[in-house]
Amino acid sequence: MKISGWASGVLAAVAMCVTPYAAGAAGKFDGSAPLACALTDVHECAADTECKRVSAGRVNLPPILKVDIRAGKVHSESAGRESPFKSAQRLDGTLLLQGSENERAWTMMIAETTGKMSATISAAEEGFVIFGSCMVLP
């Protein structure tokens, strides 16, 4: 199974952030500045089977996603794709984004103090669980 269009954009933003972050960056993952997120782990799941770890590229996800709260989208410059989100909120120290497109729904959560990220993409008979970390862009 492959992820197309918007889902790829979502995951590209997740993939850009694999480096450790300085203590000075704490608290800046609240959506007040654009974020770049690197995908570090991707798990592909299908109905009636076990989930398996795969590379982002194997399921058509870009390695880096950019999250822009002000523009209302998650996008990948390298893949040329974007996905608008329908909901963005701060909840108990977490930035929570949600969207849907092309018969799929997605959710992304970013810890405001560490930039650690998790995301899910779901469709009728398949799903993806993604982990990564984010950094604040200048």
MDAnalysis code that builds the backbone (N, CA, C; Angstrom):
import MDAnalysis as mda
import numpy as np

u = mda.Universe.empty(414, n_residues=138, atom_resindex=np.repeat(np.arange(138), 3), trajectory=True)
u.add_TopologyAttr("name", ["N", "CA", "C"] * 138)
u.add_TopologyAttr("resid", np.arange(1, 139))
u.add_TopologyAttr("resname", ["MET", "LYS", "ILE", "SER", "GLY", "TRP", "ALA", "SER", "GLY", "VAL", "LEU", "ALA", "ALA", "VAL", "ALA", "MET", "CYS", "VAL", "THR", "PRO", "TYR", "ALA", "ALA", "GLY", "ALA", "ALA", "GLY", "LYS", "PHE", "ASP", "GLY", "SER", "ALA", "PRO", "LEU", "ALA", "CYS", "ALA", "LEU", "THR", "ASP", "VAL", "HIS", "GLU", "CYS", "ALA", "ALA", "ASP", "THR", "GLU", "CYS", "LYS", "ARG", "VAL", "SER", "ALA", "GLY", "ARG", "VAL", "ASN", "LEU", "PRO", "PRO", "ILE", "LEU", "LYS", "VAL", "ASP", "ILE", "ARG", "ALA", "GLY", "LYS", "VAL", "HIS", "SER", "GLU", "SER", "ALA", "GLY", "ARG", "GLU", "SER", "PRO", "PHE", "LYS", "SER", "ALA", "GLN", "ARG", "LEU", "ASP", "GLY", "THR", "LEU", "LEU", "LEU", "GLN", "GLY", "SER", "GLU", "ASN", "GLU", "ARG", "ALA", "TRP", "THR", "MET", "MET", "ILE", "ALA", "GLU", "THR", "THR", "GLY", "LYS", "MET", "SER", "ALA", "THR", "ILE", "SER", "ALA", "ALA", "GLU", "GLU", "GLY", "PHE", "VAL", "ILE", "PHE", "GLY", "SER", "CYS", "MET", "VAL", "LEU", "PRO"])
u.atoms.positions = np.array([
    [0.824, -1.173, 0.000],
    [0.000, 0.000, 0.000],
    [0.872, 1.241, 0.000],
    [0.367, 2.266, -0.642],
    [1.109, 3.518, -0.717],
    [0.222, 4.655, -0.267],
    [0.855, 5.664, 0.253],
    [0.150, 6.857, 0.692],
    [0.337, 7.888, -0.402],
    [-0.738, 8.572, -0.748],
    [-0.612, 9.544, -1.818],
    [-0.920, 10.950, -1.332],
    [-0.558, 11.909, -2.146],
    [-0.905, 13.309, -1.965],
    [-0.724, 13.875, -0.579],
    [-1.834, 14.213, 0.042],
    [-1.823, 14.918, 1.316],
    [-1.115, 14.141, 2.399],
    [-1.286, 12.849, 2.447],
    [-0.648, 12.066, 3.500],
    [0.862, 12.144, 3.374],
    [1.352, 12.163, 2.162],
    [2.787, 12.293, 1.958],
    [3.271, 13.634, 2.475],
    [2.488, 14.666, 2.241],
    [2.863, 15.985, 2.746],
    [2.919, 16.010, 4.247],
    [1.955, 15.383, 4.875],
    [1.917, 15.336, 6.338],
    [3.173, 14.681, 6.863],
    [3.540, 13.596, 6.257],
    [4.664, 12.846, 6.774],
    [5.997, 13.467, 6.422],
    [6.066, 14.234, 5.374],
    [7.327, 14.880, 5.042],
    [7.705, 15.883, 6.118],
    [6.739, 16.583, 6.661],
    [7.031, 17.545, 7.714],
    [7.547, 16.845, 8.948],
    [7.079, 15.676, 9.164],
    [7.489, 14.905, 10.324],
    [8.932, 14.444, 10.192],
    [9.395, 14.220, 9.001],
    [10.688, 13.600, 8.785],
    [11.886, 14.515, 8.926],
    [11.707, 15.790, 9.026],
    [12.834, 16.699, 8.984],
    [13.520, 16.904, 10.312],
    [13.061, 16.288, 11.341],
    [13.550, 16.627, 12.669],
    [14.174, 15.481, 13.431],
    [15.287, 14.994, 13.039],
    [15.892, 13.878, 13.742],
    [17.010, 14.293, 14.678],
    [17.409, 15.524, 14.664],
    [18.508, 15.932, 15.517],
    [18.021, 16.279, 16.912],
    [18.865, 16.108, 17.913],
    [18.479, 16.483, 19.276],
    [18.333, 17.998, 19.379],
    [17.526, 18.438, 20.315],
    [17.243, 19.862, 20.438],
    [17.784, 20.410, 21.739],
    [18.246, 21.621, 21.672],
    [18.784, 22.289, 22.854],
    [17.664, 22.648, 23.807],
    [18.022, 22.789, 25.077],
    [17.029, 23.135, 26.086],
    [16.372, 24.464, 25.759],
    [17.074, 25.354, 25.066],
    [16.509, 26.647, 24.699],
    [15.350, 26.535, 23.733],
    [15.218, 25.412, 23.058],
    [14.122, 25.235, 22.108],
    [12.845, 24.785, 22.807],
    [12.942, 24.408, 24.074],
    [11.771, 23.919, 24.805],
    [10.671, 24.963, 24.798],
    [9.447, 24.506, 24.620],
    [8.301, 25.396, 24.649],
    [8.032, 26.101, 23.340],
    [8.858, 25.910, 22.343],
    [8.663, 26.596, 21.078],
    [7.924, 25.744, 20.055],
    [7.534, 24.540, 20.418],
    [6.831, 23.655, 19.507],
    [5.324, 23.811, 19.666],
    [4.891, 25.053, 19.815],
    [3.490, 25.344, 20.086],
    [2.740, 25.877, 18.870],
    [3.401, 25.899, 17.725],
    [2.761, 26.386, 16.509],
    [2.990, 27.858, 16.243],
    [3.707, 28.549, 17.129],
    [3.944, 29.974, 16.925],
    [4.972, 30.230, 15.823],
    [5.753, 29.218, 15.476],
    [6.718, 29.309, 14.384],
    [6.599, 28.033, 13.549],
    [6.959, 28.115, 12.273],
    [6.920, 26.898, 11.446],
    [7.867, 25.830, 11.993],
    [7.494, 24.574, 11.768],
    [8.289, 23.439, 12.233],
    [8.686, 22.568, 11.050],
    [9.812, 21.914, 11.173],
    [10.221, 20.891, 10.218],
    [10.348, 19.597, 11.012],
    [9.727, 18.549, 10.520],
    [9.696, 17.290, 11.248],
    [10.255, 16.159, 10.393],
    [11.102, 15.350, 11.005],
    [11.708, 14.200, 10.324],
    [10.998, 12.933, 10.757],
    [10.667, 12.095, 9.794],
    [10.052, 10.808, 10.094],
    [11.156, 9.842, 10.498],
    [11.036, 9.271, 11.679],
    [12.055, 8.339, 12.141],
    [11.573, 6.895, 12.109],
    [10.285, 6.664, 12.283],
    [9.702, 5.321, 12.253],
    [8.353, 5.375, 11.560],
    [8.128, 4.449, 10.633],
    [6.850, 4.349, 9.934],
    [6.381, 2.896, 10.036],
    [5.136, 2.718, 10.428],
    [4.548, 1.382, 10.539],
    [3.308, 1.324, 9.650],
    [3.260, 0.315, 8.792],
    [2.158, 0.118, 7.865],
    [1.264, -0.987, 8.414],
    [-0.045, -0.743, 8.451],
    [-0.985, -1.721, 8.993],
    [-2.123, -1.933, 7.995],
    [-2.581, -3.176, 7.915],
    [-3.728, -3.508, 7.073],
    [-4.701, -4.332, 7.901],
    [-5.964, -4.298, 7.526],
    [-6.977, -5.062, 8.242],
    [-6.590, -6.540, 8.257],
    [-6.773, -7.174, 9.389],
    [-6.526, -8.616, 9.559],
    [-5.071, -9.047, 9.385],
    [-4.121, -8.123, 9.507],
    [-2.705, -8.485, 9.485],
    [-1.975, -7.693, 10.556],
    [-0.773, -8.116, 10.859],
    [0.041, -7.375, 11.819],
    [0.654, -6.167, 11.136],
    [0.939, -5.148, 11.925],
    [1.624, -3.977, 11.395],
    [3.090, -4.331, 11.172],
    [3.708, -3.671, 10.192],
    [5.125, -3.896, 9.954],
    [5.828, -2.566, 9.750],
    [7.066, -2.528, 10.225],
    [7.869, -1.324, 10.082],
    [8.384, -1.260, 8.645],
    [8.254, -0.071, 8.044],
    [8.690, 0.134, 6.663],
    [9.415, 1.475, 6.566],
    [10.091, 1.693, 5.470],
    [10.706, 3.003, 5.244],
    [9.620, 3.964, 4.765],
    [9.835, 5.229, 5.022],
    [8.873, 6.241, 4.568],
    [8.729, 6.182, 3.047],
    [9.824, 6.033, 2.345],
    [9.794, 5.981, 0.891],
    [8.989, 4.810, 0.342],
    [8.994, 3.684, 1.065],
    [8.264, 2.500, 0.592],
    [6.762, 2.767, 0.496],
    [6.240, 3.649, 1.343],
    [4.803, 3.954, 1.317],
    [4.539, 5.371, 0.801],
    [5.498, 5.877, 0.017],
    [5.338, 7.153, -0.674],
    [5.232, 8.348, 0.271],
    [5.963, 8.303, 1.376],
    [6.010, 9.432, 2.298],
    [7.341, 10.156, 2.155],
    [7.321, 11.467, 2.178],
    [8.582, 12.204, 2.123],
    [9.292, 12.108, 3.474],
    [10.592, 12.243, 3.512],
    [11.329, 12.120, 4.767],
    [11.161, 13.316, 5.696],
    [10.763, 14.457, 5.138],
    [10.634, 15.682, 5.934],
    [9.299, 16.351, 5.651],
    [8.624, 16.741, 6.723],
    [7.375, 17.493, 6.620],
    [7.559, 18.851, 7.279],
    [6.948, 19.839, 6.704],
    [6.935, 21.163, 7.326],
    [5.518, 21.434, 7.813],
    [5.429, 21.942, 9.036],
    [4.146, 22.241, 9.662],
    [4.064, 23.755, 9.803],
    [3.067, 24.353, 9.183],
    [2.883, 25.802, 9.240],
    [1.472, 26.097, 9.740],
    [1.370, 26.413, 11.022],
    [0.071, 26.669, 11.646],
    [-0.588, 27.895, 11.022],
    [0.172, 28.951, 10.812],
    [-0.406, 30.185, 10.249],
    [-0.972, 29.961, 8.853],
    [-0.301, 29.144, 8.047],
    [-0.782, 28.852, 6.695],
    [-1.835, 27.745, 6.704],
    [-1.961, 27.039, 7.830],
    [-2.978, 25.998, 7.943],
    [-2.686, 24.740, 7.149],
    [-1.386, 24.382, 7.041],
    [-1.063, 23.210, 6.231],
    [0.195, 22.503, 6.719],
    [0.267, 21.249, 6.327],
    [1.469, 20.438, 6.458],
    [1.914, 20.172, 5.030],
    [3.204, 20.364, 4.737],
    [3.629, 20.218, 3.348],
    [5.051, 19.681, 3.235],
    [5.360, 19.239, 2.038],
    [6.691, 18.744, 1.708],
    [7.175, 19.501, 0.487],
    [8.244, 20.260, 0.663],
    [8.791, 20.983, -0.483],
    [9.422, 20.017, -1.470],
    [10.100, 18.980, -0.969],
    [10.773, 18.035, -1.863],
    [9.781, 17.229, -2.690],
    [8.631, 16.896, -2.110],
    [7.632, 16.111, -2.828],
    [6.611, 16.992, -3.545],
    [6.604, 18.289, -3.233],
    [5.653, 19.192, -3.866],
    [4.211, 18.921, -3.496],
    [3.969, 18.472, -2.258],
    [2.606, 18.145, -1.819],
    [2.285, 18.883, -0.534],
    [0.986, 19.051, -0.310],
    [0.550, 19.671, 0.936],
    [-0.812, 19.140, 1.331],
    [-1.085, 19.248, 2.619],
    [-2.376, 18.844, 3.149],
    [-2.824, 19.886, 4.158],
    [-3.945, 20.533, 3.908],
    [-4.454, 21.484, 4.896],
    [-5.014, 20.718, 6.093],
    [-4.926, 21.327, 7.267],
    [-5.571, 20.686, 8.406],
    [-6.842, 21.432, 8.732],
    [-7.789, 20.702, 9.258],
    [-9.098, 21.260, 9.575],
    [-9.185, 21.697, 11.024],
    [-8.250, 21.196, 11.839],
    [-8.259, 21.528, 13.257],
    [-6.829, 21.641, 13.758],
    [-6.557, 22.675, 14.531],
    [-5.268, 22.851, 15.198],
    [-5.565, 23.399, 16.588],
    [-5.057, 22.695, 17.593],
    [-5.286, 23.168, 18.955],
    [-4.137, 22.763, 19.859],
    [-3.996, 23.509, 20.935],
    [-3.027, 23.172, 21.965],
    [-3.800, 22.519, 23.101],
    [-3.305, 21.362, 23.530],
    [-4.016, 20.589, 24.534],
    [-3.021, 19.956, 25.502],
    [-2.989, 20.439, 26.734],
    [-2.141, 19.855, 27.781],
    [-0.693, 19.656, 27.342],
    [-0.075, 20.684, 26.765],
    [1.327, 20.599, 26.373],
    [1.574, 19.916, 25.041],
    [0.526, 19.712, 24.272],
    [0.644, 19.049, 22.973],
    [-0.023, 19.897, 21.901],
    [0.634, 20.008, 20.769],
    [0.040, 20.636, 19.594],
    [-0.647, 19.522, 18.822],
    [-1.936, 19.639, 18.604],
    [-2.735, 18.597, 17.967],
    [-3.302, 19.121, 16.653],
    [-2.986, 18.424, 15.548],
    [-3.476, 18.789, 14.226],
    [-4.290, 17.637, 13.665],
    [-5.375, 17.959, 12.946],
    [-6.199, 16.922, 12.338],
    [-6.678, 17.382, 10.966],
    [-6.731, 16.442, 10.053],
    [-7.205, 16.755, 8.711],
    [-7.732, 15.511, 8.026],
    [-8.286, 15.709, 6.851],
    [-8.773, 14.586, 6.053],
    [-8.725, 14.987, 4.589],
    [-8.563, 13.966, 3.751],
    [-8.444, 14.214, 2.327],
    [-8.406, 12.864, 1.615],
    [-8.975, 12.797, 0.430],
    [-8.908, 11.590, -0.399],
    [-9.296, 10.319, 0.366],
    [-10.394, 10.356, 1.071],
    [-10.927, 9.210, 1.816],
    [-10.006, 8.712, 2.917],
    [-9.169, 9.603, 3.443],
    [-8.290, 9.288, 4.561],
    [-8.363, 10.407, 5.582],
    [-8.123, 10.029, 6.835],
    [-8.072, 11.010, 7.914],
    [-6.703, 10.907, 8.569],
    [-6.202, 12.021, 9.101],
    [-4.911, 11.997, 9.773],
    [-4.934, 12.858, 11.026],
    [-4.081, 12.479, 11.941],
    [-3.886, 13.214, 13.192],
    [-2.391, 13.287, 13.453],
    [-1.924, 14.445, 13.884],
    [-0.519, 14.620, 14.246],
    [-0.461, 15.287, 15.609],
    [0.385, 14.753, 16.489],
    [0.584, 15.336, 17.811],
    [2.055, 15.653, 17.981],
    [2.355, 16.870, 18.458],
    [3.740, 17.292, 18.682],
    [3.840, 17.782, 20.126],
    [4.756, 17.192, 20.889],
    [4.969, 17.619, 22.277],
    [5.597, 19.002, 22.262],
    [4.988, 19.954, 22.958],
    [5.445, 21.335, 22.935],
    [6.805, 21.532, 23.597],
    [7.190, 20.683, 24.512],
    [8.473, 20.868, 25.191],
    [9.633, 20.147, 24.526],
    [9.366, 19.073, 23.782],
    [10.454, 18.279, 23.200],
    [10.461, 18.251, 21.677],
    [9.330, 18.497, 21.044],
    [9.236, 18.405, 19.598],
    [9.023, 16.988, 19.096],
    [8.892, 16.029, 20.002],
    [8.623, 14.647, 19.586],
    [7.241, 14.586, 18.952],
    [7.116, 13.812, 17.878],
    [5.896, 13.798, 17.105],
    [5.407, 12.376, 16.871],
    [4.099, 12.218, 16.833],
    [3.491, 10.979, 16.371],
    [2.323, 11.363, 15.474],
    [2.063, 10.506, 14.500],
    [0.972, 10.781, 13.560],
    [0.334, 9.469, 13.143],
    [-0.930, 9.553, 12.807],
    [-1.625, 8.398, 12.257],
    [-2.349, 8.832, 10.991],
    [-2.434, 7.900, 10.070],
    [-3.223, 8.097, 8.855],
    [-4.121, 6.877, 8.765],
    [-5.424, 7.085, 8.595],
    [-6.326, 5.942, 8.519],
    [-7.241, 6.028, 7.318],
    [-7.529, 4.834, 6.802],
    [-8.470, 4.660, 5.698],
    [-9.303, 3.427, 6.031],
    [-10.191, 3.034, 5.158],
    [-11.116, 1.936, 5.437],
    [-10.416, 0.631, 5.782],
    [-9.399, 0.223, 5.062],
    [-8.766, -1.079, 5.269],
    [-7.272, -0.996, 5.555],
    [-6.770, 0.217, 5.835],
    [-5.344, 0.376, 6.079],
    [-5.084, 1.525, 7.029],
    [-3.896, 1.536, 7.581],
    [-3.511, 2.618, 8.464],
    [-1.993, 2.701, 8.560],
    [-1.509, 3.840, 9.022],
    [-0.086, 4.078, 9.185],
    [0.118, 4.784, 10.520],
    [1.153, 4.378, 11.233],
    [1.544, 5.035, 12.481],
    [2.962, 5.537, 12.264],
    [3.171, 6.819, 12.509],
    [4.459, 7.467, 12.214],
    [4.977, 8.144, 13.462],
    [6.293, 8.042, 13.679],
    [6.947, 8.733, 14.775],
    [8.087, 9.566, 14.211],
    [8.393, 10.653, 14.879],
    [9.489, 11.505, 14.442],
    [9.755, 12.590, 15.457],
    [10.576, 13.534, 15.057],
    [10.807, 14.701, 15.898],
    [10.936, 15.937, 15.044],
    [10.631, 17.047, 15.658],
    [10.525, 18.315, 14.938],
    [11.526, 19.329, 15.465],
    [11.813, 20.291, 14.626],
    [12.642, 21.424, 15.025],
    [11.963, 22.706, 14.559],
    [12.246, 23.775, 15.277],
    [11.664, 25.076, 14.953],
    [12.462, 25.669, 13.794],
    [11.755, 26.156, 12.780],
    [12.407, 26.810, 11.651],
    [12.557, 28.301, 11.939],
    [13.585, 28.900, 11.396],
    [13.785, 30.352, 11.614],
    [12.720, 31.171, 10.911],
])
